[in-house]
Amino acid sequence: AGRRLLPAAVAARLKEHGARVVLTPREREVLGALATGLSNREIGRSLGMSEATARTHVQIILAKMGCHDRTSAVAQAMKRG
């Protein structure tokens, strides 16, 4: 049928780790700032960007990671290393 067979053990491990999320270097910086509990305004100041730009980065990070809030994004990032 043209499909690939994936052993059940491999499929389970992949599911356990979730899809690989690729963040840009700047998004990783913003995520690191999130992990320290900074607000968008504080992230902007610390990384030399506007509060609006920091907010946009946070929204993109949440979307890429499939998270609904900052805390779950940080928790997921910590879990994934």
PyMOL Python script that loads the backbone (N, CA, C, O; Angstrom):
from pymol import cmd

cmd.read_pdbstr("""\
ATOM      1  N   ALA A   1       0.836  -1.201   0.000  1.00  0.00           N
ATOM      2  CA  ALA A   1       0.000   0.000   0.000  1.00  0.00           C
ATOM      3  C   ALA A   1       0.871   1.251   0.000  1.00  0.00           C
ATOM      4  O   ALA A   1       0.344   2.363  -0.022  1.00  0.00           O
ATOM      5  N   GLY A   2       2.194   1.094   0.024  1.00  0.00           N
ATOM      6  CA  GLY A   2       3.083   2.251   0.000  1.00  0.00           C
ATOM      7  C   GLY A   2       3.308   2.903   1.353  1.00  0.00           C
ATOM      8  O   GLY A   2       3.965   3.941   1.428  1.00  0.00           O
ATOM      9  N   ARG A   3       2.783   2.325   2.419  1.00  0.00           N
ATOM     10  CA  ARG A   3       2.976   2.885   3.754  1.00  0.00           C
ATOM     11  C   ARG A   3       4.221   2.285   4.385  1.00  0.00           C
ATOM     12  O   ARG A   3       4.669   1.198   4.018  1.00  0.00           O
ATOM     13  N   ARG A   4       4.762   3.017   5.335  1.00  0.00           N
ATOM     14  CA  ARG A   4       5.920   2.512   6.074  1.00  0.00           C
ATOM     15  C   ARG A   4       5.456   1.907   7.388  1.00  0.00           C
ATOM     16  O   ARG A   4       4.544   2.417   8.039  1.00  0.00           O
ATOM     17  N   LEU A   5       6.091   0.823   7.761  1.00  0.00           N
ATOM     18  CA  LEU A   5       5.765   0.156   9.011  1.00  0.00           C
ATOM     19  C   LEU A   5       6.737   0.638  10.084  1.00  0.00           C
ATOM     20  O   LEU A   5       7.953   0.629   9.889  1.00  0.00           O
ATOM     21  N   LEU A   6       6.195   1.049  11.191  1.00  0.00           N
ATOM     22  CA  LEU A   6       6.996   1.507  12.311  1.00  0.00           C
ATOM     23  C   LEU A   6       6.745   0.557  13.474  1.00  0.00           C
ATOM     24  O   LEU A   6       5.602   0.401  13.904  1.00  0.00           O
ATOM     25  N   PRO A   7       7.792  -0.081  13.989  1.00  0.00           N
ATOM     26  CA  PRO A   7       7.584  -0.995  15.114  1.00  0.00           C
ATOM     27  C   PRO A   7       6.869  -0.300  16.274  1.00  0.00           C
ATOM     28  O   PRO A   7       7.107   0.880  16.533  1.00  0.00           O
ATOM     29  N   ALA A   8       6.011  -1.017  16.961  1.00  0.00           N
ATOM     30  CA  ALA A   8       5.202  -0.457  18.045  1.00  0.00           C
ATOM     31  C   ALA A   8       6.060   0.197  19.123  1.00  0.00           C
ATOM     32  O   ALA A   8       5.698   1.252  19.644  1.00  0.00           O
ATOM     33  N   ALA A   9       7.188  -0.414  19.464  1.00  0.00           N
ATOM     34  CA  ALA A   9       8.062   0.147  20.507  1.00  0.00           C
ATOM     35  C   ALA A   9       8.618   1.498  20.082  1.00  0.00           C
ATOM     36  O   ALA A   9       8.709   2.419  20.893  1.00  0.00           O
ATOM     37  N   VAL A  10       8.986   1.617  18.825  1.00  0.00           N
ATOM     38  CA  VAL A  10       9.516   2.888  18.312  1.00  0.00           C
ATOM     39  C   VAL A  10       8.404   3.935  18.274  1.00  0.00           C
ATOM     40  O   VAL A  10       8.623   5.085  18.657  1.00  0.00           O
ATOM     41  N   ALA A  11       7.229   3.549  17.819  1.00  0.00           N
ATOM     42  CA  ALA A  11       6.093   4.469  17.768  1.00  0.00           C
ATOM     43  C   ALA A  11       5.744   4.988  19.160  1.00  0.00           C
ATOM     44  O   ALA A  11       5.439   6.169  19.326  1.00  0.00           O
ATOM     45  N   ALA A  12       5.786   4.118  20.148  1.00  0.00           N
ATOM     46  CA  ALA A  12       5.480   4.518  21.519  1.00  0.00           C
ATOM     47  C   ALA A  12       6.499   5.522  22.044  1.00  0.00           C
ATOM     48  O   ALA A  12       6.135   6.496  22.703  1.00  0.00           O
ATOM     49  N   ARG A  13       7.776   5.284  21.750  1.00  0.00           N
ATOM     50  CA  ARG A  13       8.810   6.223  22.209  1.00  0.00           C
ATOM     51  C   ARG A  13       8.677   7.569  21.527  1.00  0.00           C
ATOM     52  O   ARG A  13       8.862   8.604  22.166  1.00  0.00           O
ATOM     53  N   LEU A  14       8.359   7.574  20.238  1.00  0.00           N
ATOM     54  CA  LEU A  14       8.164   8.832  19.520  1.00  0.00           C
ATOM     55  C   LEU A  14       6.980   9.604  20.081  1.00  0.00           C
ATOM     56  O   LEU A  14       7.048  10.821  20.253  1.00  0.00           O
ATOM     57  N   LYS A  15       5.902   8.897  20.363  1.00  0.00           N
ATOM     58  CA  LYS A  15       4.716   9.534  20.919  1.00  0.00           C
ATOM     59  C   LYS A  15       5.011  10.118  22.294  1.00  0.00           C
ATOM     60  O   LYS A  15       4.530  11.197  22.641  1.00  0.00           O
ATOM     61  N   GLU A  16       5.809   9.391  23.068  1.00  0.00           N
ATOM     62  CA  GLU A  16       6.182   9.820  24.412  1.00  0.00           C
ATOM     63  C   GLU A  16       6.928  11.153  24.369  1.00  0.00           C
ATOM     64  O   GLU A  16       6.721  12.007  25.231  1.00  0.00           O
ATOM     65  N   HIS A  17       7.784  11.333  23.381  1.00  0.00           N
ATOM     66  CA  HIS A  17       8.594  12.542  23.293  1.00  0.00           C
ATOM     67  C   HIS A  17       7.913  13.655  22.508  1.00  0.00           C
ATOM     68  O   HIS A  17       8.364  14.799  22.560  1.00  0.00           O
ATOM     69  N   GLY A  18       6.853  13.356  21.792  1.00  0.00           N
ATOM     70  CA  GLY A  18       6.140  14.365  21.027  1.00  0.00           C
ATOM     71  C   GLY A  18       6.920  14.771  19.790  1.00  0.00           C
ATOM     72  O   GLY A  18       8.053  14.343  19.569  1.00  0.00           O
ATOM     73  N   ALA A  19       6.290  15.595  19.008  1.00  0.00           N
ATOM     74  CA  ALA A  19       6.925  16.073  17.779  1.00  0.00           C
ATOM     75  C   ALA A  19       8.075  17.012  18.118  1.00  0.00           C
ATOM     76  O   ALA A  19       8.032  17.750  19.102  1.00  0.00           O
ATOM     77  N   ARG A  20       9.081  16.967  17.296  1.00  0.00           N
ATOM     78  CA  ARG A  20      10.236  17.845  17.505  1.00  0.00           C
ATOM     79  C   ARG A  20       9.835  19.274  17.173  1.00  0.00           C
ATOM     80  O   ARG A  20       9.291  19.544  16.101  1.00  0.00           O
ATOM     81  N   VAL A  21      10.105  20.177  18.093  1.00  0.00           N
ATOM     82  CA  VAL A  21       9.804  21.589  17.913  1.00  0.00           C
ATOM     83  C   VAL A  21      11.107  22.306  17.614  1.00  0.00           C
ATOM     84  O   VAL A  21      12.075  22.192  18.367  1.00  0.00           O
ATOM     85  N   VAL A  22      11.130  23.044  16.516  1.00  0.00           N
ATOM     86  CA  VAL A  22      12.329  23.783  16.136  1.00  0.00           C
ATOM     87  C   VAL A  22      12.100  25.262  16.418  1.00  0.00           C
ATOM     88  O   VAL A  22      11.262  25.907  15.788  1.00  0.00           O
ATOM     89  N   LEU A  23      12.858  25.784  17.371  1.00  0.00           N
ATOM     90  CA  LEU A  23      12.794  27.201  17.705  1.00  0.00           C
ATOM     91  C   LEU A  23      14.031  27.905  17.158  1.00  0.00           C
ATOM     92  O   LEU A  23      15.119  27.330  17.106  1.00  0.00           O
ATOM     93  N   THR A  24      13.847  29.143  16.757  1.00  0.00           N
ATOM     94  CA  THR A  24      14.987  29.941  16.305  1.00  0.00           C
ATOM     95  C   THR A  24      15.853  30.273  17.511  1.00  0.00           C
ATOM     96  O   THR A  24      15.397  30.165  18.649  1.00  0.00           O
ATOM     97  N   PRO A  25      17.090  30.675  17.276  1.00  0.00           N
ATOM     98  CA  PRO A  25      17.937  31.082  18.412  1.00  0.00           C
ATOM     99  C   PRO A  25      17.284  32.182  19.262  1.00  0.00           C
ATOM    100  O   PRO A  25      17.380  32.154  20.489  1.00  0.00           O
ATOM    101  N   ARG A  26      16.623  33.147  18.615  1.00  0.00           N
ATOM    102  CA  ARG A  26      15.971  34.228  19.353  1.00  0.00           C
ATOM    103  C   ARG A  26      14.803  33.692  20.177  1.00  0.00           C
ATOM    104  O   ARG A  26      14.596  34.114  21.314  1.00  0.00           O
ATOM    105  N   GLU A  27      14.049  32.772  19.609  1.00  0.00           N
ATOM    106  CA  GLU A  27      12.943  32.165  20.354  1.00  0.00           C
ATOM    107  C   GLU A  27      13.457  31.385  21.552  1.00  0.00           C
ATOM    108  O   GLU A  27      12.823  31.378  22.607  1.00  0.00           O
ATOM    109  N   ARG A  28      14.604  30.728  21.397  1.00  0.00           N
ATOM    110  CA  ARG A  28      15.197  30.017  22.540  1.00  0.00           C
ATOM    111  C   ARG A  28      15.615  31.008  23.631  1.00  0.00           C
ATOM    112  O   ARG A  28      15.474  30.720  24.820  1.00  0.00           O
ATOM    113  N   GLU A  29      16.127  32.175  23.227  1.00  0.00           N
ATOM    114  CA  GLU A  29      16.467  33.205  24.214  1.00  0.00           C
ATOM    115  C   GLU A  29      15.222  33.663  24.966  1.00  0.00           C
ATOM    116  O   GLU A  29      15.237  33.796  26.189  1.00  0.00           O
ATOM    117  N   VAL A  30      14.156  33.901  24.227  1.00  0.00           N
ATOM    118  CA  VAL A  30      12.904  34.340  24.845  1.00  0.00           C
ATOM    119  C   VAL A  30      12.364  33.246  25.764  1.00  0.00           C
ATOM    120  O   VAL A  30      11.896  33.540  26.864  1.00  0.00           O
ATOM    121  N   LEU A  31      12.422  32.001  25.328  1.00  0.00           N
ATOM    122  CA  LEU A  31      11.960  30.889  26.164  1.00  0.00           C
ATOM    123  C   LEU A  31      12.793  30.801  27.446  1.00  0.00           C
ATOM    124  O   LEU A  31      12.256  30.529  28.519  1.00  0.00           O
ATOM    125  N   GLY A  32      14.084  31.028  27.335  1.00  0.00           N
ATOM    126  CA  GLY A  32      14.931  31.050  28.530  1.00  0.00           C
ATOM    127  C   GLY A  32      14.520  32.152  29.487  1.00  0.00           C
ATOM    128  O   GLY A  32      14.513  31.958  30.703  1.00  0.00           O
ATOM    129  N   ALA A  33      14.175  33.316  28.936  1.00  0.00           N
ATOM    130  CA  ALA A  33      13.709  34.424  29.770  1.00  0.00           C
ATOM    131  C   ALA A  33      12.368  34.086  30.414  1.00  0.00           C
ATOM    132  O   ALA A  33      12.117  34.438  31.566  1.00  0.00           O
ATOM    133  N   LEU A  34      11.513  33.404  29.663  1.00  0.00           N
ATOM    134  CA  LEU A  34      10.236  32.949  30.229  1.00  0.00           C
ATOM    135  C   LEU A  34      10.474  32.043  31.428  1.00  0.00           C
ATOM    136  O   LEU A  34       9.774  32.128  32.437  1.00  0.00           O
ATOM    137  N   ALA A  35      11.464  31.184  31.303  1.00  0.00           N
ATOM    138  CA  ALA A  35      11.765  30.217  32.358  1.00  0.00           C
ATOM    139  C   ALA A  35      12.190  30.905  33.651  1.00  0.00           C
ATOM    140  O   ALA A  35      12.045  30.340  34.735  1.00  0.00           O
ATOM    141  N   THR A  36      12.711  32.115  33.538  1.00  0.00           N
ATOM    142  CA  THR A  36      13.112  32.850  34.745  1.00  0.00           C
ATOM    143  C   THR A  36      11.965  33.668  35.309  1.00  0.00           C
ATOM    144  O   THR A  36      12.117  34.333  36.333  1.00  0.00           O
ATOM    145  N   GLY A  37      10.803  33.621  34.637  1.00  0.00           N
ATOM    146  CA  GLY A  37       9.618  34.292  35.154  1.00  0.00           C
ATOM    147  C   GLY A  37       9.458  35.734  34.722  1.00  0.00           C
ATOM    148  O   GLY A  37       8.666  36.470  35.311  1.00  0.00           O
ATOM    149  N   LEU A  38      10.203  36.156  33.694  1.00  0.00           N
ATOM    150  CA  LEU A  38      10.107  37.549  33.252  1.00  0.00           C
ATOM    151  C   LEU A  38       8.801  37.814  32.502  1.00  0.00           C
ATOM    152  O   LEU A  38       8.270  36.937  31.822  1.00  0.00           O
ATOM    153  N   SER A  39       8.302  39.032  32.639  1.00  0.00           N
ATOM    154  CA  SER A  39       7.133  39.470  31.880  1.00  0.00           C
ATOM    155  C   SER A  39       7.574  39.847  30.468  1.00  0.00           C
ATOM    156  O   SER A  39       8.771  39.921  30.191  1.00  0.00           O
ATOM    157  N   ASN A  40       6.629  40.082  29.588  1.00  0.00           N
ATOM    158  CA  ASN A  40       6.977  40.498  28.226  1.00  0.00           C
ATOM    159  C   ASN A  40       7.793  41.785  28.241  1.00  0.00           C
ATOM    160  O   ASN A  40       8.760  41.917  27.491  1.00  0.00           O
ATOM    161  N   ARG A  41       7.412  42.725  29.084  1.00  0.00           N
ATOM    162  CA  ARG A  41       8.147  43.984  29.190  1.00  0.00           C
ATOM    163  C   ARG A  41       9.590  43.732  29.626  1.00  0.00           C
ATOM    164  O   ARG A  41      10.526  44.293  29.056  1.00  0.00           O
ATOM    165  N   GLU A  42       9.761  42.883  30.642  1.00  0.00           N
ATOM    166  CA  GLU A  42      11.103  42.570  31.146  1.00  0.00           C
ATOM    167  C   GLU A  42      11.928  41.804  30.118  1.00  0.00           C
ATOM    168  O   GLU A  42      13.131  42.029  29.989  1.00  0.00           O
ATOM    169  N   ILE A  43      11.277  40.897  29.386  1.00  0.00           N
ATOM    170  CA  ILE A  43      11.974  40.166  28.324  1.00  0.00           C
ATOM    171  C   ILE A  43      12.462  41.142  27.271  1.00  0.00           C
ATOM    172  O   ILE A  43      13.605  41.068  26.821  1.00  0.00           O
ATOM    173  N   GLY A  44      11.583  42.060  26.883  1.00  0.00           N
ATOM    174  CA  GLY A  44      11.960  43.070  25.896  1.00  0.00           C
ATOM    175  C   GLY A  44      13.164  43.872  26.336  1.00  0.00           C
ATOM    176  O   GLY A  44      14.110  44.060  25.571  1.00  0.00           O
ATOM    177  N   ARG A  45      13.127  44.339  27.559  1.00  0.00           N
ATOM    178  CA  ARG A  45      14.256  45.126  28.081  1.00  0.00           C
ATOM    179  C   ARG A  45      15.542  44.311  28.115  1.00  0.00           C
ATOM    180  O   ARG A  45      16.598  44.791  27.704  1.00  0.00           O
ATOM    181  N   SER A  46      15.453  43.083  28.604  1.00  0.00           N
ATOM    182  CA  SER A  46      16.670  42.282  28.775  1.00  0.00           C
ATOM    183  C   SER A  46      17.265  41.827  27.449  1.00  0.00           C
ATOM    184  O   SER A  46      18.472  41.609  27.352  1.00  0.00           O
ATOM    185  N   LEU A  47      16.417  41.681  26.416  1.00  0.00           N
ATOM    186  CA  LEU A  47      16.911  41.199  25.122  1.00  0.00           C
ATOM    187  C   LEU A  47      16.974  42.302  24.060  1.00  0.00           C
ATOM    188  O   LEU A  47      17.261  42.025  22.896  1.00  0.00           O
ATOM    189  N   GLY A  48      16.711  43.528  24.454  1.00  0.00           N
ATOM    190  CA  GLY A  48      16.836  44.650  23.529  1.00  0.00           C
ATOM    191  C   GLY A  48      15.775  44.682  22.443  1.00  0.00           C
ATOM    192  O   GLY A  48      16.073  44.942  21.277  1.00  0.00           O
ATOM    193  N   MET A  49      14.527  44.413  22.836  1.00  0.00           N
ATOM    194  CA  MET A  49      13.422  44.463  21.875  1.00  0.00           C
ATOM    195  C   MET A  49      12.241  45.130  22.554  1.00  0.00           C
ATOM    196  O   MET A  49      12.238  45.321  23.771  1.00  0.00           O
ATOM    197  N   SER A  50      11.253  45.479  21.777  1.00  0.00           N
ATOM    198  CA  SER A  50      10.062  46.094  22.358  1.00  0.00           C
ATOM    199  C   SER A  50       9.225  45.040  23.072  1.00  0.00           C
ATOM    200  O   SER A  50       9.377  43.839  22.849  1.00  0.00           O
ATOM    201  N   GLU A  51       8.348  45.518  23.927  1.00  0.00           N
ATOM    202  CA  GLU A  51       7.437  44.614  24.619  1.00  0.00           C
ATOM    203  C   GLU A  51       6.554  43.882  23.601  1.00  0.00           C
ATOM    204  O   GLU A  51       6.273  42.694  23.761  1.00  0.00           O
ATOM    205  N   ALA A  52       6.122  44.591  22.558  1.00  0.00           N
ATOM    206  CA  ALA A  52       5.272  43.979  21.527  1.00  0.00           C
ATOM    207  C   ALA A  52       6.011  42.862  20.793  1.00  0.00           C
ATOM    208  O   ALA A  52       5.422  41.823  20.491  1.00  0.00           O
ATOM    209  N   THR A  53       7.291  43.067  20.505  1.00  0.00           N
ATOM    210  CA  THR A  53       8.085  42.035  19.833  1.00  0.00           C
ATOM    211  C   THR A  53       8.259  40.830  20.752  1.00  0.00           C
ATOM    212  O   THR A  53       8.173  39.687  20.302  1.00  0.00           O
ATOM    213  N   ALA A  54       8.502  41.080  22.028  1.00  0.00           N
ATOM    214  CA  ALA A  54       8.621  39.983  22.995  1.00  0.00           C
ATOM    215  C   ALA A  54       7.320  39.199  23.049  1.00  0.00           C
ATOM    216  O   ALA A  54       7.341  37.969  23.070  1.00  0.00           O
ATOM    217  N   ARG A  55       6.179  39.901  23.073  1.00  0.00           N
ATOM    218  CA  ARG A  55       4.875  39.251  23.111  1.00  0.00           C
ATOM    219  C   ARG A  55       4.671  38.387  21.866  1.00  0.00           C
ATOM    220  O   ARG A  55       4.150  37.275  21.954  1.00  0.00           O
ATOM    221  N   THR A  56       5.081  38.900  20.715  1.00  0.00           N
ATOM    222  CA  THR A  56       4.952  38.139  19.471  1.00  0.00           C
ATOM    223  C   THR A  56       5.789  36.872  19.528  1.00  0.00           C
ATOM    224  O   THR A  56       5.324  35.804  19.130  1.00  0.00           O
ATOM    225  N   HIS A  57       7.023  36.977  20.018  1.00  0.00           N
ATOM    226  CA  HIS A  57       7.878  35.793  20.160  1.00  0.00           C
ATOM    227  C   HIS A  57       7.226  34.773  21.083  1.00  0.00           C
ATOM    228  O   HIS A  57       7.240  33.577  20.790  1.00  0.00           O
ATOM    229  N   VAL A  58       6.658  35.228  22.187  1.00  0.00           N
ATOM    230  CA  VAL A  58       6.006  34.315  23.134  1.00  0.00           C
ATOM    231  C   VAL A  58       4.834  33.611  22.450  1.00  0.00           C
ATOM    232  O   VAL A  58       4.670  32.401  22.602  1.00  0.00           O
ATOM    233  N   GLN A  59       4.028  34.345  21.709  1.00  0.00           N
ATOM    234  CA  GLN A  59       2.890  33.743  21.010  1.00  0.00           C
ATOM    235  C   GLN A  59       3.345  32.691  20.001  1.00  0.00           C
ATOM    236  O   GLN A  59       2.730  31.631  19.886  1.00  0.00           O
ATOM    237  N   ILE A  60       4.415  32.982  19.275  1.00  0.00           N
ATOM    238  CA  ILE A  60       4.940  32.025  18.294  1.00  0.00           C
ATOM    239  C   ILE A  60       5.469  30.773  18.993  1.00  0.00           C
ATOM    240  O   ILE A  60       5.237  29.655  18.534  1.00  0.00           O
ATOM    241  N   ILE A  61       6.175  30.965  20.094  1.00  0.00           N
ATOM    242  CA  ILE A  61       6.704  29.833  20.866  1.00  0.00           C
ATOM    243  C   ILE A  61       5.552  28.945  21.340  1.00  0.00           C
ATOM    244  O   ILE A  61       5.607  27.723  21.202  1.00  0.00           O
ATOM    245  N   LEU A  62       4.509  29.564  21.899  1.00  0.00           N
ATOM    246  CA  LEU A  62       3.359  28.793  22.382  1.00  0.00           C
ATOM    247  C   LEU A  62       2.720  28.013  21.244  1.00  0.00           C
ATOM    248  O   LEU A  62       2.367  26.845  21.409  1.00  0.00           O
ATOM    249  N   ALA A  63       2.570  28.653  20.091  1.00  0.00           N
ATOM    250  CA  ALA A  63       1.959  27.980  18.942  1.00  0.00           C
ATOM    251  C   ALA A  63       2.824  26.815  18.467  1.00  0.00           C
ATOM    252  O   ALA A  63       2.311  25.724  18.219  1.00  0.00           O
ATOM    253  N   LYS A  64       4.123  27.038  18.339  1.00  0.00           N
ATOM    254  CA  LYS A  64       5.017  25.974  17.880  1.00  0.00           C
ATOM    255  C   LYS A  64       5.023  24.788  18.830  1.00  0.00           C
ATOM    256  O   LYS A  64       5.097  23.636  18.402  1.00  0.00           O
ATOM    257  N   MET A  65       4.945  25.081  20.128  1.00  0.00           N
ATOM    258  CA  MET A  65       5.013  24.017  21.122  1.00  0.00           C
ATOM    259  C   MET A  65       3.642  23.406  21.424  1.00  0.00           C
ATOM    260  O   MET A  65       3.545  22.405  22.133  1.00  0.00           O
ATOM    261  N   GLY A  66       2.591  24.012  20.884  1.00  0.00           N
ATOM    262  CA  GLY A  66       1.247  23.505  21.135  1.00  0.00           C
ATOM    263  C   GLY A  66       0.803  23.717  22.565  1.00  0.00           C
ATOM    264  O   GLY A  66       0.055  22.908  23.114  1.00  0.00           O
ATOM    265  N   CYS A  67       1.258  24.800  23.170  1.00  0.00           N
ATOM    266  CA  CYS A  67       0.932  25.102  24.562  1.00  0.00           C
ATOM    267  C   CYS A  67      -0.052  26.267  24.629  1.00  0.00           C
ATOM    268  O   CYS A  67      -0.124  27.098  23.724  1.00  0.00           O
ATOM    269  N   HIS A  68      -0.801  26.303  25.720  1.00  0.00           N
ATOM    270  CA  HIS A  68      -1.790  27.366  25.888  1.00  0.00           C
ATOM    271  C   HIS A  68      -1.310  28.457  26.830  1.00  0.00           C
ATOM    272  O   HIS A  68      -1.908  29.532  26.888  1.00  0.00           O
ATOM    273  N   ASP A  69      -0.245  28.196  27.565  1.00  0.00           N
ATOM    274  CA  ASP A  69       0.254  29.224  28.472  1.00  0.00           C
ATOM    275  C   ASP A  69       1.764  29.107  28.643  1.00  0.00           C
ATOM    276  O   ASP A  69       2.381  28.110  28.265  1.00  0.00           O
ATOM    277  N   ARG A  70       2.331  30.143  29.216  1.00  0.00           N
ATOM    278  CA  ARG A  70       3.779  30.253  29.384  1.00  0.00           C
ATOM    279  C   ARG A  70       4.328  29.138  30.271  1.00  0.00           C
ATOM    280  O   ARG A  70       5.384  28.569  29.994  1.00  0.00           O
ATOM    281  N   THR A  71       3.599  28.841  31.331  1.00  0.00           N
ATOM    282  CA  THR A  71       4.058  27.828  32.286  1.00  0.00           C
ATOM    283  C   THR A  71       4.181  26.459  31.623  1.00  0.00           C
ATOM    284  O   THR A  71       5.167  25.751  31.830  1.00  0.00           O
ATOM    285  N   SER A  72       3.186  26.091  30.830  1.00  0.00           N
ATOM    286  CA  SER A  72       3.255  24.775  30.186  1.00  0.00           C
ATOM    287  C   SER A  72       4.361  24.737  29.133  1.00  0.00           C
ATOM    288  O   SER A  72       4.969  23.688  28.917  1.00  0.00           O
ATOM    289  N   ALA A  73       4.629  25.857  28.479  1.00  0.00           N
ATOM    290  CA  ALA A  73       5.728  25.903  27.500  1.00  0.00           C
ATOM    291  C   ALA A  73       7.063  25.686  28.197  1.00  0.00           C
ATOM    292  O   ALA A  73       7.908  24.931  27.713  1.00  0.00           O
ATOM    293  N   VAL A  74       7.250  26.342  29.320  1.00  0.00           N
ATOM    294  CA  VAL A  74       8.502  26.185  30.075  1.00  0.00           C
ATOM    295  C   VAL A  74       8.617  24.755  30.604  1.00  0.00           C
ATOM    296  O   VAL A  74       9.688  24.153  30.541  1.00  0.00           O
ATOM    297  N   ALA A  75       7.518  24.214  31.126  1.00  0.00           N
ATOM    298  CA  ALA A  75       7.540  22.839  31.645  1.00  0.00           C
ATOM    299  C   ALA A  75       7.880  21.855  30.533  1.00  0.00           C
ATOM    300  O   ALA A  75       8.684  20.944  30.731  1.00  0.00           O
ATOM    301  N   GLN A  76       7.276  22.034  29.376  1.00  0.00           N
ATOM    302  CA  GLN A  76       7.551  21.146  28.245  1.00  0.00           C
ATOM    303  C   GLN A  76       9.003  21.267  27.798  1.00  0.00           C
ATOM    304  O   GLN A  76       9.648  20.265  27.492  1.00  0.00           O
ATOM    305  N   ALA A  77       9.512  22.485  27.762  1.00  0.00           N
ATOM    306  CA  ALA A  77      10.906  22.693  27.355  1.00  0.00           C
ATOM    307  C   ALA A  77      11.854  22.017  28.339  1.00  0.00           C
ATOM    308  O   ALA A  77      12.838  21.398  27.934  1.00  0.00           O
ATOM    309  N   MET A  78      11.559  22.133  29.619  1.00  0.00           N
ATOM    310  CA  MET A  78      12.406  21.505  30.642  1.00  0.00           C
ATOM    311  C   MET A  78      12.365  19.992  30.499  1.00  0.00           C
ATOM    312  O   MET A  78      13.388  19.322  30.635  1.00  0.00           O
ATOM    313  N   LYS A  79      11.203  19.466  30.229  1.00  0.00           N
ATOM    314  CA  LYS A  79      11.033  18.016  30.077  1.00  0.00           C
ATOM    315  C   LYS A  79      11.820  17.498  28.861  1.00  0.00           C
ATOM    316  O   LYS A  79      12.404  16.415  28.900  1.00  0.00           O
ATOM    317  N   ARG A  80      11.821  18.284  27.796  1.00  0.00           N
ATOM    318  CA  ARG A  80      12.502  17.882  26.568  1.00  0.00           C
ATOM    319  C   ARG A  80      14.006  18.188  26.579  1.00  0.00           C
ATOM    320  O   ARG A  80      14.758  17.759  25.704  1.00  0.00           O
ATOM    321  N   GLY A  81      14.406  18.935  27.590  1.00  0.00           N
ATOM    322  CA  GLY A  81      15.829  19.250  27.697  1.00  0.00           C
ATOM    323  C   GLY A  81      16.218  20.412  26.846  1.00  0.00           C
ATOM    324  O   GLY A  81      17.386  20.800  26.828  1.00  0.00           O
TER     325      GLY A  81
END
""", "prot")
cmd.dss("prot")
cmd.show_as("cartoon", "prot")
cmd.util.cbc("prot")
cmd.orient("prot")
